[in-house]
Amino acid sequence: MLKEFKEFAVKGNVVDMAVGIIIGAAFGTIVKSLVDDVIMPPIGLLLGKVDFSNLFITLKEGATAGPYTTPAIAKAAGATVLSYGVFLNAIIYFLIVAFAVFLLVKGINRLKRQEAAPPAVPTAKDCPFCFSSIPIKAVKCPHCTSSL
């Protein structure tokens, strides 16, 4: 059993998958920072200095009465909140990751298409009368003198 596991673990596909997961996790961190620190602040500024991560609805008041300025303060007070701003950030994060993966797959597909050799253009054809091989542009067979 140990030998089978060793063979499985060192196969190229498993190692490639592990590398992909590690790179994907690092990429996810970069995209999260892009969304939270680069994209959302200007959008929030355009919408009236709104920090999307602080958008929430209080469903039930906590031990100390509101209004609460952030979801963290509301939760600390024991309030039940619906943090839709964090959800909006997650949607934007997902869209950016999905678009990046789309571009990656599109690029890989383009490379695969370039690797495939185009079909060879025929340079010869068979005479329908004597079945000899003749140039594709020939209008008369040089072997049987038939008009093509």
Residue, then its C-alpha position, 0 to 999 in steps of 0.5 A: m500500500l505504501k508503494e502504491f501511495k508513493e507511485f501516486a504521490v510522485k506522478g507528474n499530474v499530482v505534483d502539477m496539481a499541487v503546484g497549481i493549488i499553491i499558485g492559485a492560493a497566492f493568486g487569490t491573495i493578490v486578487k483579494s488585495l486588488v479588490d479590497d485595496v485598489i478597486m473598491p476604494p475608488i468605487g466607494l469614493l465615487l459613490g459618496k465615500v462608501d466603504f463597501s465592507n462597512l455596508f450592512i443592515t441591522l436585523k436585530e439590535g444588540a445589548t447596546a442600542g445602535p446606530y452602529t457604524t461598522p458591522a464589527i461594532a454591531k457584532a461586538a454589541g451582540a446585534t445580528v447583521l446582514s453584511y451585504g457589503v462584504f458579499l459585494n466585495a466577494i462578488i467582485y473578487f469572484l468576477i476578477v478571478a473568473f475573468a483572469v482564469f478565462l484569459l488564461v484558458k483562452g491563451i492556452n487554447r490559442l497556444k494549442r491551436q498554434e501547435a497543431a500543424p495546419p493541414a497540408v495543401p495538396t499539390a497533386k491530384d489523380c487523373p480521373f482517366c488513367f489514375s496517374s498523379i498529376p499537378i493540381k493545376a494541370v488541365k491536361c494529363p501528361h500521361c493519357t493526354s485527357s482533358l481535365 
